[in-house]
């Protein structure tokens, strides 16, 4: 059903507007609408709070590194350039 | 591999965009969070390979993307995992109480081949240039452009973006589309 739709749409695009590689191209308003929806969906994901597991993970790693550096002495933490 | 406070902040700051990419790519929040965690661990143990002053986000996205694909290949060998199952999994909403309804968009996105989905997400949502996206995916710039075009075109037809009111310059076109 949807592929049929796609095929009909594809036939409507004049050949002259196809890119060199014959990729389908959308008219600019459809392209804008797709882009807007994509960003809206994505923004919502971006706005979700960062799960604590990531903060905890990075803090833990920092702590364990610091204590290891303390044990093995200074200089180990930085490492050679 | 000491995560200095500055670096830790930078990694934490990258988490929301890594998660958004991973969720959109995999369609599963749990799996996405595991991917992000693996990405952070991988990044920290490979910090010596990161060139300071270059784009940290692009580097992290490269790691995540490679992890996703190696895991996907592994799974594929274990279980037959045709594209259709992704659409089913995607019905799981990332968070309860989603304000807006992106269900249609999500399921259309899920129907794209993964290389097209990935290219579109990098360029159209994550804010990378075509060049950066090509670098992240390890392919030519022209390949990324082509995948993005195909992805947009396919989404438009899946979502019937064209049938609203502003595709056709004439009503015959629209009538043909609706017929």
gemmi code that builds the backbone of each chain (N, CA, C; Angstrom):
import gemmi

chains = {
    "A": [
        ("UNK", (0.838, -1.191, 0.000), (0.000, 0.000, 0.000), (0.870, 1.236, 0.000)),
        ("UNK", (1.747, 1.267, 0.976), (2.620, 2.431, 1.070), (3.640, 2.448, -0.065)),
        ("UNK", (4.072, 1.254, -0.491), (5.051, 1.249, -1.574), (4.399, 1.697, -2.868)),
        ("UNK", (3.141, 1.352, -2.996), (2.420, 1.793, -4.180), (2.389, 3.320, -4.221)),
        ("UNK", (2.136, 3.878, -3.046), (2.135, 5.328, -2.892), (3.470, 5.894, -3.339)),
        ("UNK", (4.513, 5.254, -2.858), (5.863, 5.710, -3.183), (6.116, 5.675, -4.679)),
        ("UNK", (5.658, 4.616, -5.303), (5.884, 4.495, -6.734), (5.151, 5.576, -7.509)),
        ("UNK", (3.950, 5.857, -7.064), (3.177, 6.912, -7.738), (3.896, 8.243, -7.610)),
        ("UNK", (4.403, 8.467, -6.404), (5.102, 9.715, -6.134), (6.355, 9.802, -6.995)),
        ("UNK", (7.039, 8.674, -7.087), (8.289, 8.648, -7.838), (8.044, 9.026, -9.293)),
        ("UNK", (6.918, 8.591, -9.824), (6.639, 8.893, -11.231), (6.351, 10.366, -11.452)),
        ("UNK", (5.954, 11.015, -10.385), (5.609, 12.430, -10.522), (6.831, 13.338, -10.589)),
        ("UNK", (7.955, 12.822, -10.126), (9.153, 13.658, -10.121), (9.755, 13.661, -11.528)),
        ("UNK", (9.783, 14.808, -12.166), (10.337, 14.857, -13.522), (11.790, 14.402, -13.521)),
        ("UNK", (12.176, 13.719, -14.570), (13.529, 13.179, -14.614), (14.597, 14.249, -14.492)),
        ("UNK", (14.260, 15.413, -15.002), (15.265, 16.471, -14.989), (15.670, 16.868, -13.579)),
        ("UNK", (14.746, 16.664, -12.625), (15.079, 17.083, -11.272), (15.839, 16.005, -10.508)),
        ("UNK", (15.963, 14.834, -11.095), (16.712, 13.785, -10.407), (18.202, 14.124, -10.423)),
        ("UNK", (18.861, 13.733, -9.358), (20.288, 14.024, -9.294), (21.028, 13.123, -10.264)),
        ("UNK", (22.306, 13.359, -10.408), (23.128, 12.604, -11.349), (23.022, 11.111, -11.104)),
        ("UNK", (22.958, 10.757, -9.830), (22.959, 9.336, -9.503), (21.551, 8.756, -9.509)),
        ("UNK", (20.616, 9.500, -10.011), (19.236, 9.054, -10.095), (18.604, 8.792, -8.738)),
        ("UNK", (19.096, 9.503, -7.736), (18.457, 9.391, -6.437), (17.167, 10.181, -6.463)),
        ("UNK", (16.158, 9.678, -5.772), (14.928, 10.452, -5.703), (15.166, 11.722, -4.895)),
        ("UNK", (14.553, 12.774, -5.308), (14.668, 14.030, -4.570), (13.269, 14.515, -4.214)),
        ("UNK", (13.163, 15.077, -3.037), (11.876, 15.613, -2.615), (11.785, 17.089, -2.934)),
        ("UNK", (10.574, 17.556, -3.123), (10.408, 18.990, -3.229), (10.708, 19.608, -1.871)),
        ("UNK", (11.021, 20.881, -1.873), (11.574, 21.471, -0.653), (10.579, 21.515, 0.505)),
        ("UNK", (9.287, 21.668, 0.221), (8.350, 21.756, 1.344), (8.166, 20.395, 2.025)),
        ("UNK", (8.145, 19.324, 1.243), (8.060, 17.996, 1.851), (9.318, 17.715, 2.653)),
        ("UNK", (10.424, 18.134, 2.082), (11.706, 17.919, 2.750), (11.732, 18.658, 4.088)),
        ("UNK", (11.207, 19.871, 4.076), (11.177, 20.665, 5.298), (10.281, 19.987, 6.337)),
        ("UNK", (9.161, 19.475, 5.863), (8.228, 18.871, 6.813), (8.831, 17.617, 7.459)),
        ("UNK", (9.497, 16.812, 6.642), (10.180, 15.622, 7.177), (11.235, 16.057, 8.196)),
        ("UNK", (11.987, 17.068, 7.824), (13.039, 17.551, 8.711), (12.484, 18.056, 10.029)),
        ("UNK", (11.372, 18.778, 9.960), (10.756, 19.311, 11.182), (10.291, 18.183, 12.098)),
        ("UNK", (9.668, 17.190, 11.505), (9.173, 16.071, 12.328), (10.320, 15.302, 12.963)),
        ("UNK", (11.349, 15.111, 12.170), (12.511, 14.387, 12.673), (13.126, 15.133, 13.860)),
        ("UNK", (13.316, 16.420, 13.693), (13.936, 17.194, 14.777), (13.042, 17.269, 16.003)),
        ("UNK", (11.731, 17.358, 15.780), (10.806, 17.404, 16.917), (10.893, 16.115, 17.721)),
        ("UNK", (10.914, 14.991, 17.017), (11.031, 13.706, 17.703), (12.356, 13.617, 18.449)),
        ("UNK", (13.390, 14.066, 17.784), (14.741, 13.981, 18.338), (14.903, 14.911, 19.547)),
        ("UNK", (14.349, 16.108, 19.426), (14.449, 17.072, 20.535), (13.827, 16.504, 21.798)),
        ("UNK", (12.724, 15.802, 21.605), (12.070, 15.240, 22.771), (12.985, 14.221, 23.453)),
        ("UNK", (13.677, 13.451, 22.644), (14.624, 12.476, 23.210), (15.785, 13.183, 23.911)),
        ("UNK", (16.239, 14.261, 23.293), (17.380, 15.001, 23.853), (17.048, 15.632, 25.198)),
        ("UNK", (15.765, 15.958, 25.369), (15.374, 16.654, 26.588), (15.127, 15.721, 27.768)),
        ("UNK", (15.155, 14.441, 27.510), (14.985, 13.512, 28.619), (16.169, 13.641, 29.568)),
        ("UNK", (15.901, 13.545, 30.870), (17.006, 13.658, 31.821), (18.015, 12.526, 31.634)),
        ("UNK", (19.265, 12.832, 31.862), (20.308, 11.818, 31.742), (20.143, 10.809, 32.876)),
        ("UNK", (19.999, 9.532, 32.540), (19.844, 8.524, 33.603), (21.051, 8.547, 34.547)),
        ("UNK", (20.759, 8.310, 35.821), (21.807, 8.382, 36.836), (22.960, 7.426, 36.555)),
        ("UNK", (22.649, 6.324, 35.892), (23.709, 5.328, 35.677), (24.934, 5.919, 34.995)),
        ("UNK", (24.730, 6.934, 34.159), (25.874, 7.505, 33.452), (26.704, 8.416, 34.349)),
        ("UNK", (26.001, 9.192, 35.164), (26.730, 10.039, 36.123), (27.515, 9.151, 37.077)),
        ("UNK", (26.818, 8.121, 37.582), (27.462, 7.204, 38.527), (28.678, 6.536, 37.898)),
        ("UNK", (28.496, 6.103, 36.672), (29.580, 5.404, 35.972), (30.828, 6.278, 35.880)),
        ("UNK", (30.640, 7.503, 35.437), (31.795, 8.382, 35.251), (32.427, 8.764, 36.584)),
        ("UNK", (31.585, 8.945, 37.604), (32.135, 9.262, 38.919), (32.951, 8.099, 39.466)),
        ("UNK", (32.389, 6.911, 39.333), (33.089, 5.717, 39.807), (34.443, 5.555, 39.135)),
        ("UNK", (34.427, 5.746, 37.831), (35.674, 5.588, 37.088), (36.712, 6.587, 37.560)),
        ("UNK", (36.243, 7.796, 37.814), (37.161, 8.832, 38.251), (37.747, 8.466, 39.613)),
        ("UNK", (36.880, 7.992, 40.492), (37.341, 7.613, 41.835), (38.353, 6.484, 41.765)),
        ("UNK", (38.007, 5.454, 41.015), (38.902, 4.294, 40.978), (40.239, 4.677, 40.352)),
        ("UNK", (40.194, 5.570, 39.409), (41.450, 6.009, 38.804), (42.287, 6.818, 39.772)),
        ("UNK", (41.584, 7.652, 40.535), (42.302, 8.494, 41.469), (42.987, 7.628, 42.521)),
        ("UNK", (42.269, 6.634, 43.035), (42.877, 5.807, 44.076), (44.011, 4.965, 43.492)),
        ("UNK", (43.859, 4.545, 42.261), (44.936, 3.785, 41.642), (46.165, 4.672, 41.440)),
        ("UNK", (45.898, 5.900, 41.050), (46.996, 6.838, 40.847), (47.704, 7.115, 42.165)),
        ("UNK", (46.919, 7.184, 43.263), (47.520, 7.410, 44.572), (48.423, 6.253, 44.954)),
        ("UNK", (47.967, 5.056, 44.651), (48.762, 3.879, 45.009), (50.066, 3.821, 44.222)),
        ("UNK", (49.959, 4.024, 42.945), (51.136, 3.846, 42.102), (52.013, 5.097, 42.045)),
        ("UNK", (51.578, 6.115, 42.673), (52.396, 7.318, 42.722), (52.019, 8.304, 41.642)),
        ("UNK", (52.508, 9.490, 41.823), (52.168, 10.551, 40.884), (52.763, 10.298, 39.510)),
        ("UNK", (52.190, 10.921, 38.543), (52.758, 10.807, 37.201), (52.041, 9.747, 36.374)),
        ("UNK", (51.550, 8.697, 37.046), (50.853, 7.652, 36.320), (49.535, 8.164, 35.731)),
        ("UNK", (48.936, 9.039, 36.482), (47.612, 9.506, 36.072), (47.664, 10.248, 34.731)),
        ("UNK", (48.664, 11.058, 34.586), (48.733, 11.842, 33.365), (49.163, 10.994, 32.173)),
        ("UNK", (50.117, 10.139, 32.411), (50.606, 9.309, 31.326), (51.530, 10.104, 30.418)),
        ("UNK", (52.296, 9.411, 29.608), (53.200, 10.121, 28.712), (52.423, 10.839, 27.619)),
        ("UNK", (52.954, 11.892, 27.164), (52.256, 12.697, 26.159), (52.197, 11.974, 24.846)),
    ],
    "B": [
        ("UNK", (44.253, 6.926, 31.466), (42.863, 7.119, 31.086), (42.066, 7.806, 32.181)),
        ("UNK", (42.710, 8.676, 32.893), (41.989, 9.370, 33.955), (40.958, 10.314, 33.376)),
        ("UNK", (39.689, 10.092, 33.702), (38.715, 11.083, 33.240), (38.807, 12.332, 34.103)),
        ("UNK", (39.510, 13.300, 33.630), (39.623, 14.546, 34.377), (38.232, 15.167, 34.449)),
        ("UNK", (38.027, 16.013, 35.476), (36.686, 16.602, 35.647), (36.169, 17.254, 34.369)),
        ("UNK", (37.055, 17.919, 33.687), (36.674, 18.609, 32.453), (36.159, 17.626, 31.401)),
        ("UNK", (36.896, 16.542, 31.297), (36.525, 15.531, 30.320), (35.236, 14.822, 30.732)),
        ("UNK", (35.130, 14.589, 32.029), (33.912, 13.942, 32.514), (32.698, 14.799, 32.171)),
        ("UNK", (32.848, 16.093, 32.346), (31.755, 17.006, 31.993), (31.434, 16.917, 30.508)),
        ("UNK", (32.478, 16.853, 29.717), (32.271, 16.794, 28.262), (31.564, 15.493, 27.874)),
        ("UNK", (31.948, 14.406, 28.529), (31.309, 13.121, 28.223), (29.852, 13.124, 28.675)),
        ("UNK", (29.639, 13.647, 29.870), (28.257, 13.738, 30.369), (27.406, 14.609, 29.454)),
        ("UNK", (28.005, 15.692, 28.991), (27.268, 16.610, 28.116), (26.897, 15.936, 26.797)),
        ("UNK", (27.682, 14.945, 26.411), (27.420, 14.269, 25.141), (26.333, 13.200, 25.272)),
        ("UNK", (26.026, 12.814, 26.518), (25.097, 11.694, 26.722), (23.713, 11.917, 26.084)),
        ("UNK", (23.081, 13.088, 26.269), (21.747, 13.238, 25.661), (21.734, 13.021, 24.153)),
        ("UNK", (22.738, 13.545, 23.457), (22.713, 13.359, 22.001), (23.087, 11.929, 21.627)),
        ("UNK", (23.970, 11.305, 22.410), (24.283, 9.896, 22.137), (23.052, 9.020, 22.353)),
        ("UNK", (22.314, 9.321, 23.426), (21.107, 8.530, 23.716), (20.059, 8.710, 22.622)),
        ("UNK", (19.852, 9.963, 22.228), (18.839, 10.228, 21.198), (19.184, 9.466, 19.927)),
        ("UNK", (20.461, 9.465, 19.585), (20.905, 8.746, 18.391), (20.719, 7.240, 18.578)),
        ("UNK", (21.140, 6.742, 19.723), (21.069, 5.298, 19.964), (19.624, 4.800, 20.018)),
        ("UNK", (18.750, 5.588, 20.637), (17.341, 5.195, 20.718), (16.723, 5.183, 19.316)),
        ("UNK", (17.017, 6.215, 18.555), (16.441, 6.306, 17.208), (17.013, 5.235, 16.290)),
        ("UNK", (18.244, 4.882, 16.536), (18.903, 3.889, 15.700), (18.413, 2.479, 16.021)),
        ("UNK", (18.337, 2.175, 17.304), (18.028, 0.804, 17.708), (16.548, 0.585, 17.972)),
        ("UNK", (15.839, 1.651, 18.313), (14.424, 1.516, 18.607), (14.139, 0.969, 19.991)),
        ("UNK", (15.169, 0.817, 20.809), (14.960, 0.277, 22.144), (15.727, 1.104, 23.157)),
        ("UNK", (15.023, 1.561, 24.169), (15.677, 2.411, 25.155), (16.731, 1.640, 25.954)),
        ("UNK", (16.378, 0.436, 26.398), (17.332, -0.342, 27.202), (18.613, -0.616, 26.432)),
        ("UNK", (18.398, -1.050, 25.222), (19.546, -1.368, 24.387), (20.356, -0.113, 24.093)),
        ("UNK", (19.646, 0.985, 23.893), (20.311, 2.249, 23.608), (21.175, 2.671, 24.795)),
        ("UNK", (20.631, 2.524, 25.999), (21.406, 2.916, 27.173), (22.627, 2.020, 27.353)),
        ("UNK", (22.479, 0.742, 27.052), (23.646, -0.146, 27.099), (24.690, 0.289, 26.077)),
        ("UNK", (24.206, 0.669, 24.914), (25.120, 1.130, 23.864), (25.870, 2.382, 24.298)),
        ("UNK", (25.136, 3.308, 24.923), (25.768, 4.549, 25.373), (26.805, 4.235, 26.448)),
        ("UNK", (26.442, 3.345, 27.361), (27.389, 2.979, 28.421), (28.652, 2.336, 27.829)),
        ("UNK", (28.459, 1.405, 26.912), (29.616, 0.773, 26.271), (30.463, 1.795, 25.527)),
        ("UNK", (29.769, 2.768, 24.926), (30.488, 3.820, 24.198), (31.377, 4.624, 25.136)),
        ("UNK", (30.827, 4.992, 26.292), (31.600, 5.777, 27.259), (32.812, 4.981, 27.747)),
        ("UNK", (32.591, 3.704, 28.045), (33.697, 2.867, 28.530), (34.769, 2.708, 27.453)),
        ("UNK", (34.297, 2.468, 26.245), (35.228, 2.311, 25.130), (36.020, 3.608, 24.905)),
        ("UNK", (35.321, 4.710, 24.991), (35.973, 6.010, 24.792), (37.042, 6.235, 25.857)),
        ("UNK", (36.701, 5.926, 27.103), (37.646, 6.170, 28.187), (38.888, 5.294, 28.063)),
        ("UNK", (38.695, 4.063, 27.588), (39.869, 3.205, 27.485), (40.659, 3.475, 26.204)),
        ("UNK", (40.114, 4.300, 25.346), (40.834, 4.652, 24.112), (41.147, 6.133, 24.012)),
        ("UNK", (41.132, 6.783, 25.161), (41.318, 8.239, 25.150), (42.615, 8.666, 24.469)),
        ("UNK", (43.630, 7.828, 24.570), (44.912, 8.179, 23.964), (44.789, 8.298, 22.439)),
        ("UNK", (43.731, 7.697, 21.905), (43.554, 7.774, 20.448), (42.803, 9.018, 20.020)),
        ("UNK", (42.172, 9.657, 20.984), (41.415, 10.857, 20.639), (42.353, 12.045, 20.493)),
        ("UNK", (42.235, 12.713, 19.370), (43.062, 13.898, 19.154), (42.387, 15.096, 19.788)),
        ("UNK", (43.044, 15.632, 20.786), (42.495, 16.807, 21.468), (42.271, 17.928, 20.461)),
        ("UNK", (41.186, 18.619, 20.676), (40.904, 19.734, 19.773), (40.023, 19.316, 18.605)),
        ("UNK", (39.913, 18.008, 18.372), (38.978, 17.588, 17.329), (37.602, 17.359, 17.961)),
        ("UNK", (36.651, 17.059, 17.147), (35.268, 16.975, 17.590), (35.015, 15.724, 18.445)),
        ("UNK", (34.854, 15.956, 19.750), (34.640, 14.835, 20.672), (33.349, 14.091, 20.341)),
        ("UNK", (32.295, 14.857, 20.047), (31.013, 14.228, 19.732), (31.110, 13.307, 18.523)),
        ("UNK", (31.793, 13.769, 17.502), (31.921, 12.947, 16.296), (32.669, 11.656, 16.619)),
        ("UNK", (33.658, 11.778, 17.452), (34.430, 10.592, 17.846), (33.545, 9.616, 18.624)),
        ("UNK", (32.767, 10.146, 19.558), (31.869, 9.300, 20.352), (30.802, 8.637, 19.477)),
        ("UNK", (30.253, 9.405, 18.552), (29.239, 8.853, 17.639), (29.834, 7.723, 16.792)),
        ("UNK", (31.100, 7.893, 16.401), (31.753, 6.854, 15.615), (31.839, 5.563, 16.419)),
        ("UNK", (32.227, 5.704, 17.687), (32.334, 4.523, 18.551), (30.968, 3.858, 18.705)),
        ("UNK", (29.969, 4.676, 18.999), (28.623, 4.126, 19.222), (28.104, 3.414, 17.980)),
        ("UNK", (28.308, 4.058, 16.881), (27.824, 3.509, 15.606), (28.506, 2.166, 15.305)),
        ("UNK", (29.804, 2.090, 15.552), (30.524, 0.837, 15.304), (30.084, -0.254, 16.270)),
        ("UNK", (29.859, 0.116, 17.518), (29.370, -0.865, 18.493), (28.007, -1.392, 18.074)),
        ("UNK", (27.154, -0.471, 17.643), (25.806, -0.865, 17.217), (25.867, -1.876, 16.077)),
        ("UNK", (26.725, -1.592, 15.102), (26.774, -2.477, 13.943), (27.416, -3.814, 14.248)),
        ("UNK", (28.438, -3.829, 15.103), (29.047, -5.125, 15.412), (28.083, -5.966, 16.233)),
        ("UNK", (27.329, -5.307, 17.103), (26.347, -6.029, 17.905), (25.215, -6.539, 17.009)),
        ("UNK", (24.818, -5.689, 16.074), (23.736, -6.061, 15.170), (24.123, -7.279, 14.336)),
        ("UNK", (25.355, -7.254, 13.853), (25.824, -8.387, 13.045), (25.845, -9.661, 13.868)),
        ("UNK", (26.263, -9.515, 15.130), (26.326, -10.672, 16.004), (24.930, -11.253, 16.213)),
        ("UNK", (24.005, -10.358, 16.519), (22.627, -10.802, 16.735), (22.038, -11.452, 15.517)),
        ("UNK", (22.371, -10.866, 14.401), (21.810, -11.355, 13.159), (22.233, -12.795, 12.909)),
        ("UNK", (23.468, -13.099, 13.316), (23.957, -14.456, 13.163), (23.211, -15.406, 14.098)),
        ("UNK", (22.868, -14.899, 15.268), (22.186, -15.750, 16.247), (20.726, -15.981, 15.871)),
        ("UNK", (20.020, -14.894, 15.647), (18.592, -14.973, 15.342), (18.341, -14.268, 14.016)),
        ("UNK", (17.461, -14.833, 13.270), (17.072, -14.138, 12.040), (16.298, -12.888, 12.453)),
        ("UNK", (16.788, -11.757, 12.044), (16.217, -10.511, 12.546), (15.890, -9.574, 11.391)),
        ("UNK", (14.824, -9.901, 10.682), (14.486, -9.058, 9.531), (14.019, -7.669, 9.989)),
        ("UNK", (14.044, -6.754, 9.073), (13.750, -5.363, 9.434), (12.422, -5.178, 10.134)),
        ("UNK", (11.473, -6.041, 9.831), (10.140, -5.877, 10.390), (10.088, -5.906, 11.900)),
        ("UNK", (10.955, -6.694, 12.526), (10.893, -6.829, 13.976), (11.275, -5.530, 14.668)),
        ("UNK", (12.073, -4.738, 13.983), (12.462, -3.450, 14.557), (11.225, -2.587, 14.768)),
        ("UNK", (10.343, -2.600, 13.780), (9.136, -1.775, 13.868), (8.305, -2.165, 15.075)),
        ("UNK", (8.241, -3.460, 15.353), (7.488, -3.925, 16.498), (8.097, -3.435, 17.798)),
        ("UNK", (9.407, -3.538, 17.872), (10.097, -3.130, 19.095), (9.969, -1.631, 19.316)),
        ("UNK", (9.902, -0.924, 18.222), (9.893, 0.523, 18.316), (8.631, 1.060, 18.967)),
        ("UNK", (7.634, 0.208, 19.082), (6.399, 0.666, 19.697), (6.604, 0.997, 21.165)),
        ("UNK", (7.661, 0.464, 21.738), (7.981, 0.821, 23.124), (8.396, 2.285, 23.151)),
        ("UNK", (7.641, 3.066, 23.844), (7.951, 4.492, 23.904), (9.195, 4.722, 24.748)),
        ("UNK", (10.033, 5.662, 24.357), (11.240, 5.931, 25.120), (10.947, 6.329, 26.569)),
        ("UNK", (9.938, 7.100, 26.760), (9.581, 7.530, 28.108), (8.059, 7.573, 28.157)),
        ("UNK", (7.530, 7.225, 29.295), (6.085, 7.339, 29.412), (5.693, 8.818, 29.400)),
        ("UNK", (4.477, 9.094, 29.003), (4.004, 10.470, 29.027), (4.575, 11.332, 27.924)),
        ("UNK", (4.844, 10.725, 26.813), (5.328, 11.495, 25.678), (4.295, 12.559, 25.309)),
        ("UNK", (4.743, 13.811, 25.260), (3.786, 14.884, 25.021), (3.186, 14.800, 23.626)),
        ("UNK", (4.051, 14.596, 22.674), (3.584, 14.622, 21.305), (3.547, 13.217, 20.753)),
        ("UNK", (2.748, 13.059, 19.752), (2.604, 11.736, 19.178), (3.528, 11.563, 17.985)),
        ("UNK", (4.600, 10.869, 18.217), (5.536, 10.615, 17.139), (5.453, 9.173, 16.650)),
        ("UNK", (4.370, 8.523, 17.035), (4.239, 7.096, 16.719), (4.391, 6.825, 15.214)),
        ("UNK", (3.667, 7.598, 14.420), (3.728, 7.388, 12.975), (5.130, 7.622, 12.440)),
        ("UNK", (5.722, 8.686, 12.942), (7.052, 9.013, 12.447), (8.048, 7.932, 12.830)),
        ("UNK", (7.947, 7.485, 14.084), (8.854, 6.442, 14.554), (8.718, 5.169, 13.734)),
        ("UNK", (7.479, 4.781, 13.462), (7.331, 3.509, 12.754), (7.770, 3.649, 11.300)),
        ("UNK", (7.611, 4.842, 10.740), (8.112, 5.061, 9.380), (9.642, 5.010, 9.381)),
        ("UNK", (10.229, 5.632, 10.368), (11.690, 5.630, 10.498), (12.210, 4.201, 10.617)),
        ("UNK", (11.429, 3.388, 11.322), (11.834, 1.997, 11.549), (11.832, 1.179, 10.268)),
        ("UNK", (11.064, 1.641, 9.281), (10.978, 0.878, 8.030), (12.135, 1.173, 7.083)),
        ("UNK", (12.922, 2.169, 7.414), (14.061, 2.492, 6.552), (15.166, 1.460, 6.738)),
        ("UNK", (15.910, 1.199, 5.668), (17.126, 0.390, 5.833), (18.055, 1.095, 6.827)),
        ("UNK", (18.785, 0.333, 7.630), (19.512, 0.965, 8.733), (20.582, 1.950, 8.250)),
        ("UNK", (21.166, 1.722, 7.094), (22.181, 2.693, 6.639), (21.561, 4.038, 6.280)),
        ("UNK", (20.318, 3.991, 5.772), (19.632, 5.250, 5.462), (19.177, 5.954, 6.737)),
        ("UNK", (18.660, 5.156, 7.675), (18.201, 5.720, 8.945), (19.355, 6.426, 9.652)),
        ("UNK", (20.472, 5.749, 9.671), (21.656, 6.288, 10.332), (22.123, 7.593, 9.680)),
        ("UNK", (22.172, 7.608, 8.371), (22.620, 8.815, 7.670), (21.674, 9.984, 7.938)),
        ("UNK", (20.387, 9.701, 7.892), (19.406, 10.760, 8.128), (19.504, 11.299, 9.559)),
        ("UNK", (19.677, 10.408, 10.517), (19.778, 10.831, 11.913), (21.014, 11.701, 12.142)),
        ("UNK", (22.117, 11.319, 11.530), (23.353, 12.077, 11.724), (23.249, 13.467, 11.116)),
        ("UNK", (22.735, 13.528, 9.899), (22.713, 14.803, 9.178), (21.476, 15.628, 9.535)),
        ("UNK", (20.328, 14.965, 9.589), (19.075, 15.706, 9.743), (18.715, 16.011, 11.183)),
        ("UNK", (19.307, 15.279, 12.151), (18.902, 15.487, 13.537), (20.073, 15.765, 14.465)),
        ("UNK", (21.179, 15.074, 14.270), (22.299, 15.244, 15.196), (23.167, 16.451, 14.864)),
        ("UNK", (22.927, 17.035, 13.717), (23.616, 18.269, 13.379), (25.011, 18.103, 12.803)),
        ("UNK", (25.332, 16.917, 12.297), (26.636, 16.744, 11.662), (26.562, 17.169, 10.202)),
        ("UNK", (27.713, 17.612, 9.691), (27.772, 17.928, 8.264), (27.838, 16.602, 7.488)),
        ("UNK", (27.642, 16.684, 6.188), (27.766, 15.481, 5.360), (29.166, 14.891, 5.500)),
        ("UNK", (30.150, 15.771, 5.584), (31.539, 15.312, 5.690), (31.764, 14.569, 7.006)),
        ("UNK", (31.244, 15.151, 8.084), (31.396, 14.498, 9.389), (30.667, 13.158, 9.414)),
        ("UNK", (29.462, 13.150, 8.864), (28.679, 11.910, 8.833), (29.408, 10.836, 8.022)),
        ("UNK", (30.023, 11.247, 6.930), (30.770, 10.301, 6.097), (31.942, 9.724, 6.890)),
        ("UNK", (32.583, 10.588, 7.653), (33.703, 10.143, 8.475), (33.225, 9.153, 9.537)),
        ("UNK", (32.102, 9.484, 10.176), (31.553, 8.621, 11.225), (31.190, 7.247, 10.659)),
        ("UNK", (30.608, 7.232, 9.476), (30.165, 5.966, 8.890), (31.249, 5.284, 8.064)),
        ("UNK", (32.365, 5.946, 7.904), (33.440, 5.355, 7.120), (33.072, 5.151, 5.663)),
        ("UNK", (32.382, 6.119, 5.082), (32.047, 6.009, 3.659), (32.215, 7.364, 2.973)),
        ("UNK", (31.956, 7.381, 1.688), (32.143, 8.615, 0.925), (31.024, 9.615, 1.206)),
        ("UNK", (31.331, 10.893, 1.036), (30.341, 11.944, 1.238), (29.135, 11.745, 0.315)),
        ("UNK", (29.418, 11.376, -0.920), (28.343, 11.151, -1.880), (27.396, 10.029, -1.442)),
        ("UNK", (27.964, 9.044, -0.788), (27.143, 7.932, -0.288), (26.186, 8.421, 0.792)),
        ("UNK", (26.690, 9.267, 1.679), (25.841, 9.824, 2.734), (24.724, 10.658, 2.124)),
        ("UNK", (25.086, 11.505, 1.165), (24.073, 12.353, 0.529), (22.981, 11.505, -0.100)),
        ("UNK", (23.420, 10.469, -0.780), (22.474, 9.587, -1.443), (21.563, 8.888, -0.422)),
        ("UNK", (22.151, 8.433, 0.675), (21.343, 7.756, 1.696), (20.348, 8.710, 2.347)),
        ("UNK", (20.784, 9.940, 2.593), (19.883, 10.920, 3.198), (18.721, 11.222, 2.253)),
        ("UNK", (19.036, 11.393, 0.984), (17.974, 11.655, 0.003), (16.964, 10.517, -0.051)),
        ("UNK", (17.501, 9.319, -0.095), (16.611, 8.157, -0.157), (15.758, 8.041, 1.100)),
        ("UNK", (16.396, 8.309, 2.225), (15.677, 8.223, 3.504), (14.525, 9.225, 3.536)),
        ("UNK", (14.794, 10.455, 3.122), (13.749, 11.490, 3.130), (12.611, 11.120, 2.190)),
        ("UNK", (13.005, 10.635, 1.052), (12.009, 10.305, 0.044), (11.097, 9.180, 0.522)),
        ("UNK", (11.730, 8.191, 1.119), (10.965, 7.041, 1.614), (10.056, 7.461, 2.766)),
        ("UNK", (10.570, 8.288, 3.657), (9.749, 8.759, 4.772), (8.552, 9.539, 4.260)),
        ("UNK", (8.814, 10.387, 3.265), (7.722, 11.194, 2.725), (6.622, 10.311, 2.167)),
        ("UNK", (7.006, 9.241, 1.494), (5.962, 8.399, 0.918), (5.277, 7.561, 1.996)),
        ("UNK", (6.044, 7.142, 3.008), (5.428, 6.369, 4.088), (4.458, 7.219, 4.903)),
        ("UNK", (4.819, 8.473, 5.082), (4.006, 9.354, 5.920), (2.978, 10.128, 5.106)),
        ("UNK", (2.984, 9.912, 3.804), (2.087, 10.656, 2.922), (2.192, 12.157, 3.138)),
        ("UNK", (3.412, 12.585, 3.332), (3.643, 14.008, 3.565), (3.097, 14.843, 2.417)),
        ("UNK", (3.140, 14.236, 1.256), (2.764, 14.964, 0.050), (1.268, 15.218, -0.070)),
        ("UNK", (0.446, 14.411, 0.638), (-0.987, 14.504, 0.348), (-1.682, 15.595, 1.165)),
        ("UNK", (-0.943, 16.347, 1.948), (-1.576, 17.346, 2.788), (-2.149, 18.476, 1.956)),
        ("UNK", (-1.306, 19.294, 1.395), (-1.851, 20.268, 0.455), (-0.815, 20.961, -0.418)),
        ("UNK", (0.450, 20.738, -0.117), (1.368, 21.588, -0.869), (2.363, 20.845, -1.758)),
        ("UNK", (2.004, 19.669, -2.173), (2.923, 19.027, -3.110), (2.638, 19.484, -4.539)),
        ("UNK", (1.470, 19.174, -4.981), (1.182, 19.372, -6.388), (0.864, 20.809, -6.711)),
        ("UNK", (1.371, 21.281, -7.804), (0.995, 22.612, -8.247), (-0.428, 22.578, -8.806)),
        ("UNK", (-0.890, 21.441, -9.188), (-2.243, 21.387, -9.732), (-3.060, 20.279, -9.071)),
        ("UNK", (-4.351, 20.426, -9.164), (-5.223, 19.482, -8.476), (-5.232, 18.116, -9.143)),
        ("UNK", (-4.889, 18.068, -10.404), (-4.854, 16.774, -11.078), (-3.783, 15.878, -10.483)),
        ("UNK", (-2.693, 16.497, -10.149), (-1.619, 15.740, -9.514), (-2.128, 15.139, -8.221)),
        ("UNK", (-2.827, 15.981, -7.473), (-3.316, 15.514, -6.182), (-4.361, 14.410, -6.373)),
        ("UNK", (-5.214, 14.618, -7.343), (-6.245, 13.616, -7.608), (-5.597, 12.286, -7.988)),
        ("UNK", (-4.543, 12.372, -8.764), (-3.844, 11.160, -9.179), (-3.234, 10.462, -7.970)),
        ("UNK", (-2.711, 11.266, -7.073), (-2.084, 10.708, -5.881), (-3.110, 10.025, -4.999)),
        ("UNK", (-4.283, 10.639, -4.909), (-5.274, 10.090, -3.996), (-6.027, 8.929, -4.612)),
        ("UNK", (-6.066, 8.918, -5.923), (-6.747, 7.828, -6.592), (-5.974, 6.554, -6.390)),
    ],
}
model = gemmi.Model(1)
for chain_id, residues in chains.items():
    chain = gemmi.Chain(chain_id)
    for i, (resn, *xyz) in enumerate(residues, 1):
        res = gemmi.Residue()
        res.name, res.seqid = resn, gemmi.SeqId(i, " ")
        for name, pos in zip(("N", "CA", "C"), xyz):
            atom = gemmi.Atom()
            atom.name, atom.element = name, gemmi.Element(name[0])
            atom.pos, atom.b_iso = gemmi.Position(*pos), 0.0
            res.add_atom(atom)
        chain.add_residue(res)
    model.add_chain(chain)
structure = gemmi.Structure()
structure.add_model(model)
structure.setup_entities()
